[in-house]
Amino acid sequence: MRVEFNQDTCVGMFNCVAEWEKFVEDRGAGKATLVGSDEVEQDTYVREVPTDSELQAKMAARVCPVDAITIYDGEDQLVP
């Protein structure tokens, strides 16, 4: 399972931060940051989701008001 985060889409509500510790606040930028991720395109970050964090990652995606977070299992999109 992997998470894809579009930081440009992020509006800085930080709901994801409350759901999964791999999202942290960047108050200077007014956006969240995905810890341990790689930038695969401009402002798009990807990282693997550890098995013990799958629920938290899915919840972070579900609470994002602008759908900046997407969860994939292989090629299948799970959330949003």
C-alpha positions in Angstrom: 0.0 0.0 0.0 1.2 3.5 -0.8 0.1 7.0 -0.2 0.3 9.8 -2.7 0.2 13.4 -1.4 -0.3 16.5 -3.6 1.1 19.3 -1.6 0.0 22.0 -4.0 -3.6 20.9 -3.5 -3.2 21.0 0.3 -5.0 24.0 1.9 -3.4 23.6 5.3 -6.4 22.4 7.4 -4.0 19.8 9.0 -6.8 17.2 9.5 -4.4 14.6 8.2 -1.9 15.5 11.0 -4.4 14.4 13.6 -4.9 11.0 11.9 -1.4 9.9 11.0 1.9 10.9 12.5 3.6 10.8 9.0 1.8 14.0 8.2 3.3 17.1 10.0 2.4 20.8 9.9 4.6 23.2 7.9 3.2 26.4 9.3 5.7 28.4 7.2 4.3 27.0 4.0 0.8 26.7 5.3 0.7 23.1 4.1 1.2 19.6 5.5 4.3 17.6 4.8 4.5 13.8 4.3 7.5 12.6 6.3 9.7 10.0 4.6 8.3 10.6 1.1 9.9 11.0 -2.2 8.9 13.8 -4.7 7.9 11.9 -7.8 6.5 15.0 -9.7 6.5 18.6 -8.7 4.5 18.9 -5.4 3.5 15.2 -5.5 5.0 13.0 -2.8 4.8 9.2 -2.4 5.8 6.8 0.3 4.9 3.2 1.3 2.5 2.7 4.1 3.7 0.3 6.8 1.2 -2.5 7.5 0.6 -1.3 11.0 -0.3 2.2 9.8 -2.8 1.3 7.0 -5.9 2.4 8.9 -4.3 5.7 10.0 -3.2 6.5 6.4 -6.7 5.8 5.1 -8.2 8.0 7.7 -5.8 10.8 6.9 -6.9 10.6 3.2 -10.6 10.5 4.2 -10.5 13.6 6.3 -8.6 15.7 3.8 -11.2 18.4 2.7 -9.6 18.8 -0.8 -8.6 15.2 -1.6 -4.9 16.0 -1.6 -4.2 12.4 -0.3 -4.8 9.3 -2.2 -4.2 5.7 -1.0 -3.3 2.9 -3.5 -3.1 -0.8 -3.1 -1.0 -1.8 -6.1 -2.6 0.0 -9.0 -6.0 0.2 -7.4 -7.1 3.4 -5.8 -8.6 2.8 -2.3 -9.2 6.3 -1.0 -10.6 8.8 -1.6 
